[in-house]
Amino acid sequence: MQNRKRILNTVTSIATGIMFMLGTSQAFAVTTLKLSHNQNREHAVHKAMAEFANEVKEKTNGEVRIRIYSDSQLGNQRESIELMQNGALDIAKSNAAELEAFSPAYSIFNLPYLFRDKAHYQQVINSDIGKEILASSQNMGFIGLTYYDAGARSFYAKKPIRTPDDLKGLKIRVQPSPTAIAMVKGLEGNPTPLAYGELYTALQQGVVDAAENNITSFTLSRHSEVTKFFSLDEHTMIPDVLLISNKSLNKLTAEQQEIVKKAAQNSSEYMVQLWEKSEQEERAKAEKHGVEFIVVDKTLFQDAVKPLYGDIAKTQPELSEMVNRVRKIE
Ligand code: GCU
């Protein structure tokens, strides 16, 4: 914490606001925007955001620069979003699951087996619904610029999970999202919400028995060292989201804002290619290190989470309506 404070103080003094760079003949204004995320620099999402930063710098002729802080250096996802709301950070990458606490529209991504397949998921994020969700946090002080593909999430544990029965009584780490908690409760596991950065130690020390994530994050965060069974149940597809504070967006000119939005979109398309490659590579690495990938009968898991939809229909009419809209997308 001390360390984080120190880094933050330093970056605040050097990177906030506008500096003037002297060109050969005239001065021009440089705005530096700080971007925080929780993955390491090997992760595909870091590479996509580096591409975003490059394009912004190039297209604005160096007038807008984005400095990326990886590995939760400026705080975990929730803390980063709060820093953005307080004006101490410009841009953050967060998983959509965590965003549910800031804007309920993001809950849609946390619902298991709502998307029929990857193509359906892609159609939804590119539809009006996808755009509405990105805009939905405006009154919280920030908006989403784009989604980054983050594959499908599956359970992994210290013992093989072949059917939903195997989850019963297990302490399962979930993202801090009410819907993820409800899903695991419905499967009769014990949901334990934890920040991503705390999970390696929690698995290692037996604070939790299991977790759920995509293959890339599973290996790049070295969870594969301490959990050797990865079940391919693919219960959710939850994108990462690139967020910018309203205040930071508004300090840019209209032209710069367009460049930032377009570059975000382009980096999202680049991420789709990066993702596929990284998942294949990371799976091969995990197998080499003794992880067993288990093919499961997904219909068993789909049946086990059906009551969740009944509960939503009764208690969350807005979400239920959104579920129906998503299902109608062909
Ligand atoms: C994924 C996602 C991260 C998220 C993590 C988690 O890896 O890309 O943004 O933090 O899941 O489970 O917390």
Boltz pocket constraint, residues with backbone or C-beta under 6 A from the ligand:
constraints:
  - pocket:
      binder: B
      contacts: [[A, 38], [A, 77], [A, 93], [A, 94], [A, 95], [A, 150], [A, 175], [A, 194], [A, 195], [A, 196], [A, 212], [A, 213], [A, 214], [A, 217], [A, 238], [A, 240]]
      max_distance: 6.0
